[in-house]
Amino acid sequence: MVDNAASIVAVLLVSVASLAVGAFGLRLSRTMSDFYVASRGVSPVLNASAISGEYLSAASFLGVAGLVLARGVDMLWLPVGWTAGYLLLLAFVAAPLRRSGAYTLPDFAQLRLESVLARRLSSLLVVAIGLLYLIPQFQGAGLTLRTLTGAPSWVGQFAVAIVVCLNVLPGGMRSVTLVQAFHYWLKLLALLTPLFFVLGAAGARSGNPDVGAVDVAAWVEPLQGEHALYLTYSLVLATFLGTMGLPHVVVRFYTNRDGRASRRTTLAVLVLLSGFYLLPVLYGVLGRLYAPDLVAAGRADSVVLELPSRLFDGPLAEGLTALLAAGAFAAFLSTSTGLVVSVAGVLSQDLVRTGTGHRQGIRAFRLSTVIAVTVSVALTVASAGVPVAHAVELTFAVAASTFCPMLVLGIWWRGLTAPGAIAGLVVGGGLSMGAVVSTTFGIATHGWVGVVLTQPAAVSVPLAFVTMVLASLATRSRTPEHVGQTMVRLHAPEHLSLNRGSFHPERASRSTARRARPTARRS
């Protein structure tokens, strides 16, 4: 292992730079709209960079390479699915969601379903998904600091928690947007630069293809092992459909100016993600040759950080490791800040806020931020050592089983009713959350039950869709009263003068949340 002083300095510099960029965003944050959706004025290029920076989490920066190293070609579905999910988001959700005028997924649920119960259930799911996604971010931070310094994992977890709070508390979404855009380009540079050196040195050195705990045939041949076909299809379904149900991803599309800008943003995100995801796969393959012992040692997730020290010595190894450490820390920070903003936005609107004024709203948002970070760190400490990327897979399965059916059916089928949506959310959310709890906290199960709990999406997603459709058909009399206006709002271009109904989440409060359909000015 190389001397890690340079890596520690790099982590500190990333933290300071992130705070400096966020402080600049603070100068631009003045209203509640700034805090929640950056006043809906973010350009497509800046927003695409911010979305990519937020989306490329610890699972992308460290976990993909670790899973490719440990489990081989079957894990290539992860980067493919995480990228392709944005294609489905572009086709079915991006523009209508922006036209809805909502700030959060609970806002959308109340607009479309005209149900307070649907809003409250959506709020609980947003908080649950956000907290589940935060756990692997803090896990990755602890892993990185432990790999670099030998310090206990909790040191890295608390370090990320503190920096995230300092980024989010002052300026909300306005500050976070600038920080996340900066983080994307830093992460791309951090992976790309060492890779040039590693590839150059790889040709001159012989590797060791014996990975010990991993069978060679299983590594190079797809669909090997028991229940491999089910596990693969379930992973594909979760990653393809889970993207559109992730609250921290969805909330970023509310920051665009209009539906057209949302589509342009999504196209740019596809380009940025496609270029990035080539890199961790290469690190996993190279780790298979030069760091196979990490699999048997249970440290496959650290392959990106340790690979330079396997091929180089001295200042070059220290510099490359420091750059990777900076990128890894940026990954934890950018995704964590986005998740905290999405969770804090829901908490402050539906659970914490006690007044309708500007100051009360900002105070509730900041208190919710502290609550979200504190609970996430506590859950991280309590959870079992689940691999980072697999923890994210399970979160995608929950999102695909809950918000994906609600969004797709709510946007494209006027027959969706509040009882139907609630029934689907309960069924899909219950099954997928049961799998998360079982896996995260190490509850052992065997046979097909254990297989489904490992990858629940192939069961939970179809059941959620079917439940929503059948329950809605059985409750046709409960069709939302203003569904016609809502569908116009979702699908008609903004420049057309049409009756889109009245909905404006800036005026939402605990008192208006009790009403089935808030009254506000036309947006």
LUMLUMGU-879554 format. One record per residue (C-alpha): x negated, y negated, z negated; residue in one letter. Coordinates in steps of 0.1 Angstrom, whole numbers, padded with zeros to 4 digits, always signed. Last residue first. Layout:
# residues N
XYZA
...
***
This chain:
# residues 523
+0490-0276+0133S
+0526-0284+0126R
+0531-0299+0091R
+0538-0278+0062A
+0564-0255+0048T
+0552-0222+0033P
+0570-0190+0043R
+0579-0164+0017A
+0575-0188-0011R
+0554-0178-0041R
+0523-0190-0024A
+0537-0225-0024T
+0534-0227-0062S
+0499-0211-0063R
+0487-0235-0037S
+0488-0238+0001A
+0486-0273+0015R
+0454-0266+0035E
+0471-0234+0047P
+0492-0252+0073H
+0522-0234+0088F
+0552-0248+0106S
+0566-0231+0136G
+0549-0229+0170R
+0576-0247+0190N
+0558-0255+0222L
+0537-0283+0237S
+0510-0264+0256L
+0474-0275+0249H
+0469-0247+0223E
+0473-0218+0247P
+0503-0196+0238A
+0495-0162+0221H
+0495-0166+0184L
+0518-0196+0180R
+0543-0182+0204V
+0542-0149+0184M
+0548-0170+0153T
+0578-0188+0168Q
+0594-0156+0177G
+0586-0139+0143V
+0605-0167+0125H
+0630-0145+0106E
+0605-0117+0099P
+0620-0082+0108T
+0636-0067+0077R
+0666-0053+0096S
+0641-0032+0116R
+0632-0013+0084T
+0629+0023+0096A
+0611+0011+0128L
+0587-0008+0106S
+0581+0023+0084A
+0574+0044+0115L
+0550+0019+0130V
+0531+0010+0098M
+0528+0046+0088T
+0515+0057+0122V
+0488+0030+0122F
+0477+0038+0087A
+0477+0076+0093L
+0456+0071+0124P
+0430+0051+0104V
+0429+0073+0073S
+0421+0106+0090V
+0393+0098+0114A
+0383+0070+0091A
+0375+0092+0060P
+0338+0099+0066Q
+0323+0113+0034T
+0357+0118+0018L
+0368+0137+0048V
+0338+0160+0045V
+0343+0165+0008G
+0380+0175+0013V
+0369+0198+0041W
+0349+0219+0018G
+0334+0205-0015H
+0337+0175-0037T
+0312+0158-0061A
+0320+0124-0076I
+0288+0105-0071G
+0300+0070-0080F
+0297+0055-0045T
+0309+0087-0027T
+0341+0093-0047S
+0350+0056-0051V
+0345+0050-0014V
+0366+0081-0004A
+0394+0070-0027G
+0392+0036-0011M
+0397+0051+0023S
+0428+0071+0013L
+0444+0043-0007G
+0437+0016+0018G
+0452+0036+0047G
+0483+0046+0028V
+0488+0013+0009V
+0480-0009+0039L
+0504+0011+0061G
+0532+0009+0035A
+0526-0029+0032I
+0527-0033+0070A
+0559-0014+0074G
+0576-0032+0044P
+0566-0066+0060A
+0579-0057+0094T
+0560-0050+0127L
+0585-0052+0156G
+0568-0082+0172R
+0540-0059+0184W
+0508-0075+0197W
+0495-0098+0169I
+0509-0080+0139G
+0502-0046+0154L
+0465-0053+0161V
+0460-0074+0129L
+0478-0050+0105M
+0462-0019+0120P
+0427-0035+0117C
+0434-0049+0082F
+0438-0015+0065T
+0422+0016+0078S
+0395-0001+0099A
+0385-0023+0069A
+0383+0007+0046V
+0362+0027+0071A
+0339-0003+0076F
+0333-0003+0039T
+0324+0034+0040L
+0299+0028+0068E
+0284-0001+0047V
+0277+0024+0019A
+0262+0047+0045H
+0238+0021+0057A
+0225+0014+0022V
+0220+0050+0011P
+0241+0056-0020V
+0221+0054-0053G
+0251+0056-0077A
+0270+0026-0087S
+0268+0009-0121A
+0241-0017-0113V
+0257-0026-0080T
+0291-0029-0097L
+0277-0054-0122A
+0260-0074-0094V
+0293-0075-0075S
+0312-0086-0105V
+0288-0115-0111T
+0287-0126-0075V
+0325-0127-0071A
+0331-0145-0104I
+0305-0172-0097V
+0321-0178-0063T
+0356-0179-0078S
+0345-0207-0102L
+0332-0226-0072R
+0364-0222-0052F
+0385-0231-0082A
+0365-0264-0087R
+0368-0272-0050I
+0406-0267-0051G
+0410-0287-0083Q
+0390-0315-0069R
+0411-0317-0037H
+0444-0315-0055G
+0470-0287-0056T
+0465-0273-0091G
+0457-0241-0110T
+0435-0222-0086R
+0421-0189-0098V
+0443-0162-0083L
+0457-0169-0049D
+0438-0197-0033Q
+0405-0196-0053S
+0403-0158-0052L
+0409-0158-0014V
+0383-0184-0006G
+0359-0168-0032A
+0361-0135-0014V
+0354-0150+0021S
+0327-0173+0008V
+0310-0145-0012V
+0310-0123+0018L
+0294-0149+0040G
+0268-0157+0013T
+0260-0120+0009S
+0255-0115+0046T
+0231-0143+0050S
+0211-0137+0017L
+0206-0100+0021F
+0195-0103+0057A
+0172-0133+0048A
+0155-0111+0023F
+0149-0085+0049A
+0135-0111+0073G
+0111-0125+0047A
+0100-0090+0038A
+0093-0082+0075L
+0071-0113+0078L
+0053-0104+0046A
+0047-0069+0059T
+0032-0083+0091L
+0009-0107+0072G
-0003-0081+0047E
-0010-0055+0074A
-0029-0081+0094L
-0048-0093+0063P
-0063-0059+0055G
-0053-0026+0070D
-0031-0015+0098F
-0010+0016+0109L
+0006+0029+0078R
+0007-0006+0062S
+0028-0018+0091P
+0054+0010+0086L
+0061+0003+0050E
+0088-0025+0053L
+0107-0009+0081V
+0105+0025+0066V
+0120+0014+0032S
+0154+0029+0039D
+0138+0063+0042A
+0128+0063+0005R
+0141+0096-0007G
+0105+0111-0011A
+0113+0138+0015A
+0124+0112+0040V
+0095+0088+0032L
+0070+0115+0041D
+0078+0111+0078P
+0059+0077+0079A
+0040+0077+0112Y
+0059+0097+0137L
+0095+0095+0125R
+0087+0060+0113G
+0082+0051+0150L
+0116+0064+0158V
+0132+0045+0129G
+0114+0013+0138Y
+0126+0016+0174L
+0162+0019+0162V
+0156-0012+0141P
+0147-0032+0172L
+0173-0023+0198L
+0200-0037+0174Y
+0188-0072+0179F
+0193-0076+0216G
+0228-0062+0215S
+0237-0083+0185L
+0228-0116+0202L
+0246-0107+0235V
+0277-0095+0218L
+0277-0126+0195V
+0276-0149+0226A
+0307-0131+0240L
+0325-0136+0206T
+0317-0173+0205T
+0331-0178+0240R
+0363-0160+0230R
+0366-0181+0198S
+0360-0213+0218A
+0389-0204+0240R
+0411-0199+0210G
+0404-0233+0195D
+0379-0254+0176R
+0361-0225+0160N
+0359-0222+0122T
+0388-0197+0119Y
+0366-0172+0138F
+0342-0172+0109R
+0370-0159+0086V
+0372-0127+0106V
+0337-0116+0100V
+0338-0122+0062H
+0372-0105+0060P
+0361-0073+0078L
+0391-0060+0097G
+0380-0067+0132M
+0347-0050+0126T
+0362-0018+0113G
+0377-0007+0146L
+0345+0004+0164F
+0325+0012+0133T
+0352+0033+0116A
+0363+0051+0148L
+0327+0060+0158V
+0319+0073+0123L
+0350+0094+0123S
+0341+0108+0157Y
+0306+0117+0145T
+0318+0133+0112L
+0344+0154+0130Y
+0318+0167+0156L
+0292+0173+0130A
+0314+0195+0108H
+0284+0217+0099E
+0251+0208+0115G
+0240+0195+0148Q
+0261+0171+0168L
+0232+0155+0186P
+0198+0172+0192E
+0166+0153+0184V
+0168+0153+0146W
+0186+0186+0142A
+0160+0203+0162A
+0132+0189+0141V
+0148+0199+0108D
+0145+0171+0082V
+0131+0178+0047A
+0095+0180+0060G
+0094+0153+0087V
+0068+0171+0108D
+0062+0149+0138P
+0029+0137+0125N
+0015+0108+0146G
-0016+0104+0167S
-0030+0070+0170R
-0041+0048+0200A
-0006+0045+0215G
+0009+0035+0182A
-0014+0005+0178A
+0002-0015+0205G
+0037-0005+0195L
+0030-0016+0159V
+0016-0049+0170F
+0046-0057+0192F
+0070-0044+0165L
+0055-0068+0139P
+0067-0098+0160T
+0102-0085+0169L
+0115-0076+0134L
+0107-0109+0117A
+0115-0129+0148L
+0150-0115+0150L
+0155-0119+0112K
+0144-0156+0114L
+0167-0162+0143W
+0197-0148+0125Y
+0188-0165+0092H
+0189-0200+0106F
+0224-0194+0119A
+0233-0181+0085Q
+0220-0212+0067V
+0238-0236+0090L
+0271-0218+0086T
+0267-0214+0048V
+0265-0252+0043S
+0298-0259+0060R
+0314-0228+0046M
+0310-0239+0010G
+0289-0270+0003G
+0276-0270-0033P
+0285-0236-0047L
+0276-0214-0017V
+0238-0218-0014N
+0230-0220-0051L
+0253-0190-0057C
+0235-0170-0030V
+0201-0179-0044V
+0211-0167-0078I
+0226-0134-0066A
+0196-0127-0044V
+0172-0130-0073A
+0195-0110-0095F
+0195-0080-0072Q
+0157-0083-0066G
+0150-0081-0103V
+0176-0054-0109W
+0156-0030-0087S
+0128-0029-0113P
+0094-0044-0101A
+0071-0023-0080G
+0060-0053-0061T
+0068-0048-0024L
+0089-0016-0025T
+0107-0027-0057R
+0114-0061-0042L
+0128-0046-0010T
+0149-0019-0028L
+0164-0044-0052G
+0174-0066-0022A
+0188-0036-0004G
+0210-0026-0034Q
+0222-0062-0036F
+0233-0061+0000Q
+0246-0026-0005P
+0270-0038-0033I
+0282-0069-0014L
+0301-0048+0011Y
+0321-0031-0016L
+0328-0065-0032L
+0341-0080+0000G
+0362-0049+0008I
+0378-0050-0027A
+0384-0088-0026V
+0399-0087+0008V
+0420-0057-0002L
+0434-0075-0032L
+0442-0106-0011S
+0460-0084+0015S
+0482-0070-0013L
+0490-0105-0025R
+0499-0117+0010R
+0520-0087+0018A
+0539-0092-0015L
+0545-0129-0006V
+0561-0119+0027S
+0566-0139+0058E
+0551-0111+0078L
+0531-0131+0104R
+0523-0163+0084L
+0520-0145+0050Q
+0496-0118+0065A
+0476-0145+0083F
+0471-0165+0051D
+0461-0132+0034P
+0435-0127+0061L
+0420-0161+0054T
+0420-0197+0066Y
+0450-0194+0089A
+0457-0217+0119G
+0472-0187+0138S
+0455-0200+0170R
+0422-0187+0157R
+0436-0152+0151L
+0452-0152+0186P
+0418-0160+0202A
+0397-0134+0184A
+0421-0104+0180V
+0426-0081+0209F
+0400-0083+0236A
+0372-0102+0217L
+0376-0081+0186L
+0375-0050+0207L
+0342-0062+0222L
+0330-0072+0187Y
+0334-0036+0176G
+0311-0026+0204A
+0282-0040+0184T
+0288-0022+0152W
+0297+0009+0171G
+0265+0010+0192V
+0243+0001+0162P
+0258+0030+0142L
+0263+0055+0170W
+0225+0058+0172L
+0228+0077+0139M
+0235+0110+0157D
+0200+0106+0172V
+0180+0114+0141G
+0190+0120+0105R
+0162+0108+0083A
+0143+0083+0106L
+0175+0072+0124V
+0191+0067+0089L
+0162+0046+0077G
+0160+0025+0108A
+0197+0018+0105V
+0195+0010+0068G
+0168-0016+0068L
+0178-0046+0089F
+0212-0034+0100S
+0224-0019+0066A
+0208-0049+0048A
+0231-0071+0068S
+0232-0083+0104L
+0268-0096+0103Y
+0260-0129+0086E
+0232-0138+0110G
+0252-0127+0139S
+0282-0148+0128I
+0259-0178+0122A
+0242-0175+0156S
+0276-0171+0173A
+0289-0201+0153N
+0260-0223+0165L
+0265-0212+0201V
+0304-0215+0200P
+0304-0250+0183S
+0317-0253+0147V
+0345-0278+0143G
+0372-0259+0124R
+0367-0283+0094S
+0338-0261+0082A
+0364-0233+0075V
+0369-0230+0037Y
+0346-0257+0022F
+0348-0282+0051D
+0386-0278+0051S
+0387-0286+0014M
+0371-0319+0023T
+0336-0336+0021R
+0309-0312+0033S
+0285-0328+0057L
+0258-0338+0032R
+0261-0302+0017L
+0250-0288+0051G
+0216-0305+0046F
+0215-0288+0011A
+0222-0255+0028G
+0192-0259+0050V
+0170-0267+0020A
+0184-0238+0000L
+0177-0214+0028S
+0141-0228+0032A
+0135-0224-0005V
+0147-0188-0005S
+0128-0180+0027V
+0096-0195+0012L
+0100-0174-0020L
+0104-0142+0000V
+0073-0151+0021A
+0052-0159-0011V
+0062-0125-0024I
+0052-0108+0008S
+0018-0126+0008A
+0011-0115-0027A
+0019-0079-0017N
-0016-0064-0014D
-0013-0034+0009V
+0000+0000+0000M
***
